[in-house]
Amino acid sequence: MADIATAVDASKNRPSDARNREVVFPEGRNPQSSNLETPINASPLVKWYINALPAYRPGHTPFRRGLEIGMAHGYWLFGPFAKLGPLRDTANANLAGLLATLSFVVILTGCLSLYGNSNPPQPHVTVTTPNPPDAFRSKEGWNGFASAFLIGGVGGAVVAYFLTSNWGLIQNLFG
């Protein structure tokens, strides 16, 4: 055991040892920056993934961003409300899940509208998002995003409700 400790202590004096290399730096090597470049957020794979999300994908309008994000949220929020809610063992579990999801989407839309009208800070360039969209620089962009989020959220919840309520029929159609 003592040999391991001495080997670790000896490695601290060798700059060529990989364990002595710095891997976390201030963004752009600027010590005044509050963001850090790490092997995770500065990797090409993570940059590609984050920039492929609808909020950061280039060339989309705020309405399309909100619609896509709303559809995803409405779709995946339905499941926990329908299958884990207090009415999960009743015949109306899916309907209760749909109503709970729609209520939550309306609340989230209200929160997005409040945030957009509160003069939020401008999006800034980071290691992971070098080109933040212009859609989030104005109240109009946020309002378009919020209204599309509501439409997409309602649509996603209704699709999830339809699929869950008619699952037996869908299984019979496809074998």
N, C-alpha and C positions, 0 to 999 in steps of 0.2 A: 504494500500500500504506500509506503514511503517513497518507493521508486516512481510511482505515478505522480506524486506531488512534486518531486524534484524535476521530473520531465516536464511537467506543466510550467513550473517556475523557470526552467531553462529556456522554454519556448518563447517566453515573454521578451527575451533579449534578441530574438532572431526576427528581423523585419520580413524575411522571406516566408515565414510561417503563415499559412492562410488564416489562422485564427487571430492574427494581429492586424489584418487589413480592415480598414474602415469600410463599412457598407451603408451607413446612414449619413446623408449629407443635407445641409440646407438646400432648399430648392434653388437651382441655378447657381449653386455655390455662394449664394448671398446670405450671410449670417443674419441680415435684418428680416429675412422672409420667415413667416410663421409656419410654413409648410415644409415637410421633410421629404426628401427623395429616399425611399427605401427600396430594397430589392423587390418588394411586392408592388407598390404603386408606380414604380418607374419601369416595370417590365413591359415589353411589347404586348404580351398576351393580355395583361390587365388593361392596358391602354386601349387595345382593340375592343375588349369586352365592354368597357365603360362607354366608349364612344359609339358602340353599336346599339346602346340602349336608346329607346325613343326620345328621352329627354335631351340627349346630346347628339343624336344622329343629324348630320348636316342636311340642309335642304328641305326640312319639314316646316310647315306652318304651325303656330301654336295650337290651332284647332286639331290638326292631325296628331300632334304629340299628345294632347289631352284625350282624344278619342282612343288612341291605342293604349295609353296607360289606364284609362278608365275601364276599357274592356277587360284588361287583365285583372284589375282589382275587383271588378264586379264578379268576374268568373271565379276567382279563387277565394273570395270572401264568403261566397254562398256555402261552401262545404262545411266550414266550422259552425256556422249558424244552424244549418239544417241537420247535421249529423252529430253535433256535440251540444246543441242547445237544450233547454229544459223540455221541449216538446219532441225530443228525438225518437221516442217510442210510440208516438201517436200517428194516426193516419194523415194528419195535417203537418207533419214535420217539414216537408219540403216547402209548403206554402208559408209556414212560419219562418223558415230560413230565407225565403225570397223576400218577405216583408222586412225582416231584420236587415238583410243586405241592402235593400233599397233605402231604408232609413239611414243606415250607416253611410252609404254613398252620398245621400243628401247632406248629411252632417259634414262629411269630408269636402264636399263641394263648397259649402258655406265657409269652411276653414280656409280653403284655397282662395276664395273671393276676398275674405278678410285680409289674408296675407298679401294678396296682390294690391289691395287698396291701402295698405299701411305704409307705402313707400319703402319696399324692401331694398336691401343693398344690391348694388349691381353685381352680376356674376363676374367672377374674376378668373384669370388664367391660373391653372394649377399644373402640376406635373402630369396628372392623369387626364385632365380636360384642357388641352392647350387652346381649344377654340370653343368657348362656351357660346351657346346660341343667343342670337339677338332677341329671341321671343320672350325672354325673361327680363328684358330691360325696361319694359313699360307696363302701365296698368292695363292697357288694351290687350297686350300679349297675355298677361295673367288672367284677365277676364275671359278671353277666348279659350285659354287652356282650361279654366274651371268649367265653363259651360260645356265644352266637349268632354271633359271628364265625367260630367253628370250623364250625358247621353251615352257615352261608352260604358259607364258603370251600370246603368240601367239595362243596356243591351247585354252586357256580359252576364249579369245576374239572371236575366230572363233565359238566356241560352243555357246556363247551368241548370236552372230549374227545369227547363224542357227536357234536357238530357237525363237528369236524375229521375224525373217523374215518369219518363217513358223508356227507362233502361231495358225493361223486359221486351218491349216491342223492338227496340234497336237490336238487342241480342238475337231475336228471332229473325230479323231481316238479314243479318250477316252470318247466320249459322250458329 
